[in-house]
Amino acid sequence: MALKIIESCVNCWACLPLCPSEAIYEAKPHFLIDPKKCTECEGAHADPQCATICPIEGAILDALGEPINPPGSLTGIPPERMEQAMAELRAH
C-alpha cells in the first residue's frame, strides 16, 4: 500500500513537511513517494496528509491508481462544468 505522485506535480513543497513517514522526496522533474516508506498515513492521520495539502487536482494517486483529489474536488466544479466555463471565458 502506497501513494504515488505523478508528473502533474509542480514541486510546490507543500506535502514534503507533512509526511509523517518521510516517504516523500525531491526528484526530477517532480516529487516522488518511496513506496517502501509510505503508510498512507494509517495510524497517524485520518487522511493522507500529502493529499490534504496538495493544490494540484489529480497529482496524487492511491494504490489502485485513482486520484485522491480528482478534478473538481478542490474547486467544487465538476470537470464538465469547468470545461464549459473555460470555453465561455475564452470566447470573451
MDTraj code that builds the backbone (N, CA, C; nanometers):
import mdtraj as md
import numpy as np

residues = "MET ALA LEU LYS ILE ILE GLU SER CYS VAL ASN CYS TRP ALA CYS LEU PRO LEU CYS PRO SER GLU ALA ILE TYR GLU ALA LYS PRO HIS PHE LEU ILE ASP PRO LYS LYS CYS THR GLU CYS GLU GLY ALA HIS ALA ASP PRO GLN CYS ALA THR ILE CYS PRO ILE GLU GLY ALA ILE LEU ASP ALA LEU GLY GLU PRO ILE ASN PRO PRO GLY SER LEU THR GLY ILE PRO PRO GLU ARG MET GLU GLN ALA MET ALA GLU LEU ARG ALA HIS".split()
xyz = np.array([
    [0.0840, -0.1160, 0.0000],
    [0.0000, 0.0000, 0.0000],
    [0.0892, 0.1232, 0.0000],
    [0.0705, 0.2053, -0.1015],
    [0.1493, 0.3280, -0.1133],
    [0.0811, 0.4223, -0.2104],
    [0.1026, 0.5495, -0.1855],
    [0.0514, 0.6520, -0.2741],
    [0.1578, 0.6828, -0.3780],
    [0.1170, 0.7557, -0.4820],
    [0.2100, 0.7904, -0.5892],
    [0.1847, 0.9336, -0.6322],
    [0.2914, 1.0091, -0.6491],
    [0.2829, 1.1442, -0.7038],
    [0.3185, 1.1338, -0.8516],
    [0.2342, 1.1938, -0.9374],
    [0.2582, 1.1844, -1.0812],
    [0.3105, 1.3163, -1.1372],
    [0.3378, 1.3166, -1.2673],
    [0.4058, 1.4284, -1.3323],
    [0.3317, 1.5618, -1.3298],
    [0.2052, 1.5653, -1.2926],
    [0.1365, 1.6938, -1.2828],
    [0.1781, 1.7711, -1.1571],
    [0.2545, 1.7080, -1.0695],
    [0.3102, 1.7743, -0.9515],
    [0.3946, 1.8938, -0.9968],
    [0.3805, 2.0063, -0.9258],
    [0.4544, 2.1275, -0.9621],
    [0.5670, 2.1609, -0.8633],
    [0.6025, 2.0653, -0.7801],
    [0.7102, 2.0851, -0.6813],
    [0.6868, 2.2072, -0.5937],
    [0.5668, 2.2189, -0.5401],
    [0.5351, 2.3351, -0.4559],
    [0.5880, 2.3193, -0.3136],
    [0.6311, 2.2021, -0.2756],
    [0.6888, 2.1705, -0.1450],
    [0.5860, 2.1613, -0.0329],
    [0.4582, 2.1754, -0.0600],
    [0.3571, 2.1733, 0.0461],
    [0.3507, 2.0389, 0.1169],
    [0.3642, 1.9308, 0.0444],
    [0.3474, 1.7971, 0.1018],
    [0.4680, 1.7481, 0.1813],
    [0.5853, 1.7889, 0.1417],
    [0.7088, 1.7340, 0.1988],
    [0.7133, 1.7378, 0.3520],
    [0.6895, 1.8514, 0.4162],
    [0.6999, 1.8529, 0.5622],
    [0.5840, 1.7842, 0.6344],
    [0.4755, 1.7547, 0.5639],
    [0.3596, 1.6926, 0.6286],
    [0.3660, 1.5408, 0.6365],
    [0.4503, 1.4785, 0.5596],
    [0.4549, 1.3325, 0.5532],
    [0.5119, 1.2741, 0.6832],
    [0.4295, 1.2030, 0.7620],
    [0.4776, 1.1501, 0.8899],
    [0.5795, 1.0367, 0.8739],
    [0.5794, 0.9697, 0.7593],
    [0.6741, 0.8601, 0.7395],
    [0.7958, 0.9016, 0.6568],
    [0.8039, 1.0319, 0.6243],
    [0.9153, 1.0855, 0.5451],
    [0.9353, 1.0076, 0.4150],
    [0.8242, 0.9720, 0.3520],
    [0.8289, 0.8942, 0.2287],
    [0.8414, 0.9812, 0.1032],
    [0.8147, 1.1097, 0.1159],
    [0.8197, 1.1996, 0.0002],
    [0.9601, 1.2553, -0.0144],
    [1.0093, 1.2556, -0.1379],
    [1.1422, 1.3090, -0.1624],
    [1.1452, 1.3861, -0.2931],
    [1.2390, 1.4794, -0.3014],
    [1.2533, 1.5618, -0.4210],
    [1.3253, 1.4823, -0.5289],
    [1.2713, 1.4858, -0.6464],
    [1.3319, 1.4202, -0.7615],
    [1.3066, 1.5086, -0.8827],
    [1.3626, 1.4732, -0.9915],
    [1.3385, 1.5475, -1.1148],
    [1.2438, 1.4669, -1.1999],
    [1.1459, 1.5220, -1.2617],
    [1.1075, 1.6634, -1.2589],
    [1.0047, 1.6958, -1.1519],
    [0.9667, 1.6009, -1.0669],
    [0.8671, 1.6278, -0.9638],
    [0.8951, 1.5428, -0.8402],
    [0.8232, 1.5708, -0.7312],
    [0.8395, 1.4921, -0.6097],
    [0.7910, 1.3496, -0.6329],
    [0.8434, 1.2577, -0.5545],
    [0.8044, 1.1175, -0.5612],
    [0.7787, 1.0663, -0.4197],
    [0.7140, 0.9502, -0.4119],
    [0.6877, 0.8848, -0.2841],
    [0.7562, 0.7493, -0.2841],
    [0.8354, 0.7247, -0.1814],
    [0.9016, 0.5958, -0.1665],
    [0.7967, 0.4953, -0.1191],
    [0.7611, 0.3970, -0.2036],
    [0.6558, 0.3025, -0.1663],
    [0.6921, 0.2153, -0.0466],
    [0.8204, 0.2004, -0.0179],
    [0.8618, 0.1205, 0.0971],
    [0.8392, 0.1944, 0.2291],
    [0.8324, 0.3274, 0.2226],
    [0.8125, 0.4076, 0.3429],
    [0.6679, 0.4538, 0.3605],
    [0.5937, 0.4671, 0.2503],
    [0.4585, 0.5233, 0.2551],
    [0.3615, 0.4311, 0.3292],
    [0.2942, 0.4881, 0.4274],
    [0.1940, 0.4141, 0.5049],
    [0.0524, 0.4639, 0.4753],
    [0.0414, 0.5604, 0.3815],
    [-0.0845, 0.6283, 0.3522],
    [-0.1391, 0.6948, 0.4783],
    [-0.0504, 0.7237, 0.5708],
    [-0.0797, 0.7902, 0.6982],
    [-0.1684, 0.7082, 0.7915],
    [-0.1860, 0.5806, 0.7619],
    [-0.2674, 0.4958, 0.8501],
    [-0.2032, 0.4890, 0.9879],
    [-0.2866, 0.5078, 1.0884],
    [-0.2395, 0.5071, 1.2256],
    [-0.1897, 0.6420, 1.2730],
    [-0.1626, 0.7331, 1.1807],
    [-0.1142, 0.8658, 1.2185],
    [-0.2194, 0.9741, 1.1937],
    [-0.2932, 0.9608, 1.0831],
    [-0.3929, 1.0610, 1.0443],
    [-0.5112, 0.9919, 0.9766],
    [-0.6251, 1.0581, 0.9790],
    [-0.7448, 1.0019, 0.9153],
    [-0.7341, 1.0013, 0.7636],
    [-0.6623, 1.0998, 0.7074],
    [-0.6456, 1.1118, 0.5627],
    [-0.4979, 1.1270, 0.5294],
    [-0.4572, 1.0827, 0.4094],
    [-0.3179, 1.1043, 0.3687],
    [-0.2867, 1.2539, 0.3675],
    [-0.1869, 1.2923, 0.4427],
    [-0.1544, 1.4332, 0.4587],
    [-0.1087, 1.4994, 0.3295],
    [-0.0389, 1.4276, 0.2448],
    [0.0064, 1.4863, 0.1188],
    [-0.1128, 1.5280, 0.0327],
    [-0.2155, 1.4456, 0.0319],
    [-0.3339, 1.4757, -0.0497],
    [-0.4170, 1.5880, 0.0094],
    [-0.4157, 1.6026, 0.1417],
    [-0.4959, 1.7083, 0.2029],
    [-0.4393, 1.8465, 0.1738],
    [-0.3105, 1.8563, 0.1471],
    [-0.2467, 1.9859, 0.1226],
    [-0.2191, 2.0114, -0.0254],
    [-0.2186, 1.9097, -0.1076],
    [-0.1805, 1.9240, -0.2484],
    [-0.2757, 2.0175, -0.3240],
    [-0.2212, 2.1226, -0.3883],
    [-0.3054, 2.2159, -0.4628],
    [-0.3330, 2.1734, -0.6064],
    [-0.2803, 2.0590, -0.6471],
    [-0.2972, 2.0140, -0.7850],
    [-0.3911, 1.8940, -0.7893],
    [-0.5079, 1.9143, -0.8472],
    [-0.6059, 1.8056, -0.8558],
    [-0.5490, 1.6899, -0.9386],
    [-0.5616, 1.5700, -0.8860],
    [-0.5192, 1.4507, -0.9578],
    [-0.3712, 1.4197, -0.9526],
    [-0.2920, 1.4947, -0.8775],
    [-0.1472, 1.4727, -0.8752],
    [-0.1047, 1.3571, -0.7855],
    [-0.1924, 1.3153, -0.6934],
    [-0.1575, 1.2060, -0.6027],
    [-0.2571, 1.0932, -0.6220],
    [-0.2025, 0.9743, -0.6492],
    [-0.2855, 0.8570, -0.6758],
    [-0.2796, 0.7605, -0.5591],
    [-0.3895, 0.6873, -0.5393],
    [-0.3906, 0.5830, -0.4365],
    [-0.3275, 0.4561, -0.4918],
    [-0.3293, 0.3501, -0.4150],
    [-0.2662, 0.2240, -0.4558],
    [-0.3312, 0.1627, -0.5791],
    [-0.4552, 0.2004, -0.6072],
    [-0.5255, 0.1494, -0.7258],
    [-0.5049, 0.2383, -0.8483],
    [-0.4298, 0.3470, -0.8323],
    [-0.4049, 0.4382, -0.9430],
    [-0.5137, 0.5422, -0.9628],
    [-0.6018, 0.5563, -0.8631],
    [-0.7099, 0.6554, -0.8696],
    [-0.6667, 0.7841, -0.7994],
    [-0.6986, 0.9005, -0.8580],
    [-0.6622, 1.0262, -0.7915],
    [-0.7311, 1.0404, -0.6564],
    [-0.6549, 1.0794, -0.5560],
    [-0.7118, 1.1019, -0.4239],
    [-0.7919, 1.2316, -0.4227],
    [-0.7427, 1.3321, -0.4939],
    [-0.8161, 1.4577, -0.5081],
    [-0.8435, 1.4791, -0.6577],
    [-0.9478, 1.4116, -0.7091],
    [-0.9764, 1.4142, -0.8533],
    [-1.0210, 1.5524, -0.9009],
    [-1.0210, 1.5732, -1.0328],
    [-1.0671, 1.7007, -1.0880],
    [-1.2034, 1.7394, -1.0311],
    [-1.2137, 1.8635, -0.9878],
    [-1.3367, 1.9146, -0.9290],
    [-1.3384, 1.9085, -0.7782],
    [-1.2494, 1.8300, -0.7189],
    [-1.2519, 1.8137, -0.5735],
    [-1.2055, 1.9384, -0.4984],
    [-1.1156, 2.0138, -0.5561],
    [-1.0663, 2.1333, -0.4885],
    [-1.1505, 2.2563, -0.5192],
    [-1.2011, 2.2632, -0.6409],
    [-1.2802, 2.3792, -0.6813],
    [-1.4279, 2.3616, -0.6535],
    [-1.4723, 2.2369, -0.6434],
    [-1.6147, 2.2101, -0.6285],
    [-1.6883, 2.2187, -0.7603],
    [-1.6134, 2.2394, -0.8680],
    [-1.6737, 2.2494, -1.0010],
    [-1.6500, 2.1182, -1.0743],
    [-1.7570, 2.0488, -1.1153],
    [-1.7390, 1.9237, -1.1892],
    [-1.6604, 1.9487, -1.3191],
    [-1.5780, 1.8524, -1.3615],
    [-1.4950, 1.8712, -1.4812],
    [-1.5731, 1.9171, -1.6037],
    [-1.6907, 1.8616, -1.6253],
    [-1.7676, 1.9016, -1.7437],
    [-1.8124, 2.0473, -1.7354],
    [-1.8448, 2.0944, -1.6166],
    [-1.8835, 2.2348, -1.5977],
    [-1.7616, 2.3247, -1.6116],
    [-1.6460, 2.2784, -1.5645],
    [-1.5232, 2.3565, -1.5757],
    [-1.4880, 2.3779, -1.7224],
    [-1.5008, 2.2752, -1.8053],
    [-1.4728, 2.2888, -1.9483],
    [-1.5635, 2.3937, -2.0111],
    [-1.6908, 2.3903, -1.9758],
    [-1.7860, 2.4866, -2.0286],
    [-1.7508, 2.6286, -1.9818],
    [-1.7173, 2.6446, -1.8559],
    [-1.6813, 2.7759, -1.8023],
    [-1.5547, 2.8307, -1.8694],
    [-1.4569, 2.7457, -1.8893],
    [-1.3333, 2.7889, -1.9550],
    [-1.3587, 2.8290, -2.0995],
    [-1.4455, 2.7551, -2.1685],
    [-1.4806, 2.7893, -2.3077],
    [-1.5493, 2.9244, -2.3130],
    [-1.6358, 2.9523, -2.2156],
    [-1.7033, 3.0818, -2.2090],
    [-1.6040, 3.1941, -2.1850],
    [-1.5062, 3.1705, -2.0989],
    [-1.4041, 3.2730, -2.0722],
    [-1.3199, 3.3005, -2.1952],
    [-1.2824, 3.1966, -2.2672],
    [-1.2012, 3.2144, -2.3876],
    [-1.2781, 3.2888, -2.4962],
    [-1.4098, 3.2747, -2.4980],
    [-1.4921, 3.3389, -2.6002],
    [-1.5037, 3.4900, -2.5778],
    [-1.4761, 3.5362, -2.4565],
    [-1.4893, 3.6801, -2.4261],
    [-1.3613, 3.7532, -2.4368],
])
top = md.Topology()
chain = top.add_chain()
for i, resn in enumerate(residues, 1):
    res = top.add_residue(resn, chain, resSeq=i)
    for name in ("N", "CA", "C"):
        top.add_atom(name, md.element.get_by_symbol(name[0]), res)
traj = md.Trajectory(xyz[None], top)
